[in-house]
């Protein structure tokens, strides 16, 4: 036990200072998120991610120098897993990377094969992946013939289009371009491409919207659950605490410009679940004490409930943070975002459970009668027949 059983810290007395402090943190976090803007990962912006595995020693500096020839920044290359594994992730967030050279090469080869005026129109579309749409003069041409005309271009795929005299040329081989550059710059270094992920900007935007919608839906469902499980006076505090945790975590990640990707969304949903679990434990103790000590004033009862569960709260938070520290130190960059978000969320969530969720019960206890009167005043009057029937029932 971290604390003795009979702790009597007056948390409720500090609720006003904590409320001001929390409000400032949330406003600052949201301002940072809106005005500075997060560092979105390729999951949300579109782009490519290529996983390379070298069979012999290659330093990350060599990789960055080699890929610098393609105009990639140093932070595009990350080393993953153990250093002696020599595995790297190459991330390219520009969905149009290599598009100019790709379009020029395709156009030149087709003009050479079919004539300079054969192509009627062409456009490059990065929203659904790197794809070039080509409209040509009739008659229709077989896709095999187009593939032969493009010759030895690496990493392309010719596909048919529903429009007449039109076909697609998809650039599926960004990995091939990266591979060729590395082979040229790091001669004699054997490697293989383990995985290539490509996300179009349109898909990335949809994922971003769906991620935040999932969090909003989670908070709404939690509001309903807590109101049903406990009481309406308990529900707003739980949701306010969860919003507080998510906002501050996002603000810290935006300020430090850590990448926000799908792992981050998963971490935020985990934080919501963790913080809610902690809040429910204290809420349950408050409800038990309300049934036991009906004559005790509510602030005293809330203080006692927090102190009674304080050891459990601190022990759970500490053990979770120790586990996340191991992931953060030993897990490598692949799990770094998730582990760091959980650590921040656990720390902030422990604070919000004590200083945001539970004091809101006092606020809602004062507000609830006014809300009840307001709901009664705006409710439509019953029909005359119903009033007469009720009066007759009372008289009988």
Helices and strands as residue ranges (DSSP letters): G 12-14, H 15-31, I 32-36, E 39-40, H 42-45, E 47-54, H 60-68, G 74-76, E 77-80, G 83-85, E 87-92, H 99-114, E 119-125, E 131-136, H 143-150, E 156-160, E 166-171, H 174-185, E 191-199, H 201-229, H 232-256, E 259-260, H 262-292, H 298-308, H 310-330, H 333-352, I 353-357, H 359-378, H 384-395
